[in-house]
């Protein structure tokens, strides 16, 4: 039994649990702070289904994008710690790159979700209605449309976050291959 791989995998599980809880909590707080139309906490407590749908979709979207950012980081760290040929790499540098990359991904998540909701609000604003005001009134149809919009945005942006993560996190050197002529 390879105890190193088991230990690294258990540590990865622990990190994913912590990251999931932090993502949900911090994204929830950050997005509520950025919304100035109404108080989401109050509306959820009052049972506003439209707001609940949107907040749920925002949490799923954030989790999707953060997962896309975390997967390449986890694969790289796992390879660096368990592959005997990668032992010569500087693991502390890889750790710093990983933490910085996840911080950047989190910034992208909050910025993208906030910006996309504001853009949707501006593009769909009619003379007498705004999506934020309709959500406040409990318009479930608007909640479903906004939730779908947020989830679609996360699917596309998640792939971009994944690509950026792969480009920014250095891969450990696992040896050289010699090709004979």
N, C-alpha and C positions, 0 to 999 in steps of 0.2 A: 504494500500500500504506500502511495506517495503522499507522505504527510505534508510536504511543502505545498503541493497542489491543493490539498484539502484545506490547509490553513489560509492560503491565498483566496480560495473560493469562498470560505466562510467570511473572511474580511470583506470580500466584494459584496456578499449578501448583506452584511451589516451596513456597508456604505450605501447600498441601494435603498435600504429601509430608511436610513437617516435622510438621504437625499429626497426620497418620495415625500416624507413627512414635511421636510423643510420647503420643498417645492409647493406643496399644497398650501401650507400656512402662509408663506411669504408672498406667493402669487395672489392668494385670496386677499391678504392685507394690502398689497401694492395696488391691485386693480380697484379695490374699494376706495382707496385714497385718491386714485386718479379720476374716478367718476365724480363729477360735480353736479349731476342732474338730480340725484336723490341719494338717500342712505340705504344701501343694499341690505345691511344687517337688519335694519328696522323693517324693511319690506319682506325679508325672508321670515322674520319672526311673525309678521302679520299674515303670512301664508300666501304671498304674492307668487303664484306659480310661474309667471313669465320671468320674473327676476331669478327665481330658483333655477329655471331651465338655463338661463344665460350664464349664471355663475357656475353651474355644473359643467356646461360646455367649455367655459374658460379654464376650469381646472383640468378637464380632459385634454384640452388643447395644449396647455402648459406642460402637462405630464408627457404628452406625445413628443413635444419638441425637446424637452429635457432628456427624455429617453434616447432620442436620436443623437443627442450630444454625448450622452454618457456611454453608449455602446462602444464607439471606437476608443474612447479613453480606457474603458475597462479592459477591452481586448489587448490594448497596447501594454497596460500595466501588468496584466496577467502574463503576457508573453515575456515581459522584461524580468519578472520575478521568478518564473518557473522554467524558462528555457536556459539550459546550461551554457549555451553559446552567447547568450545576451548578458551574462554576468558582468562583463567588463563595462557596461553602460553606467552612466551616472544616474542612479535611481532618484536621488534627491532633485535633480533637474527635471526629470520626468514627472515627479510629484508636483513641482511648482508649475510646470506647463499644464498639467491636468487640472489643478485647482484654478489657475487663471482662465483656462479654456471653459470650464464649467461656469465660472463667474461671467465670462463674456456671453455664454449661451443664455444664462439667466437674464442678463440685460437685454439680449435680443428678444427673448420670449416676452418680457413685460412690455418692452417698447413696441414690438410688433402687434401684440394683442390690443394694447391701448390705442395705437395709431389706426389699426384696422377698424376698430369700433367707431372711432371719431370720423374716419373717412366714410364709412357706411352711413353714419348719421348725416353727414353733409351731403352725400350723393342722393339719399332718399328723402331728404327733408322736403316736405310739401309746404304750402303756404301756411296752413294752420296746424300742422302736426310735426312732431319730431319723434324719432324712435325712442329716445330716452323718456320722454313724457308719456308715450304710449305704454312703455314698460311699467312706469310708475302707476299707471291706471290699471295694470294687470292684464294688458292685451296679450293673450297667450300666443296668438298668431305671430305677433312681432317677436316674442320670445323665441319661438321655434325658428323663425327665419334668421334672427341674429345668432342663435346657437349653431345653426347649420353653417352660417357664414364663417363663424369663428373656427369651427372644426375643419372646414375646407382650407382656410388659411393655414391652419396648423399642419395639415398634410403636406402642403407645398413648402412652407417655410421649414418644416422639420427636415426635409431632405436637404435643403440648403445648409442648415445648421450641421447636419451630419457630414456633409462634404467639407465644410469649413473646419470642423473638428479634425477630420482625417488629415487635412492640410497643415493644421497648426501644431498638432501633437507629434513630436518626432518619434519615429519608429526606432526601436533599439536595433543595433547592429547584431545580427545573429550568425555572422560568419561570412566567408567568401566562397564563391564557387569558381573553380578554375576550369576553363574550357581548353581542351587540347586541340591543336591544329592538325 
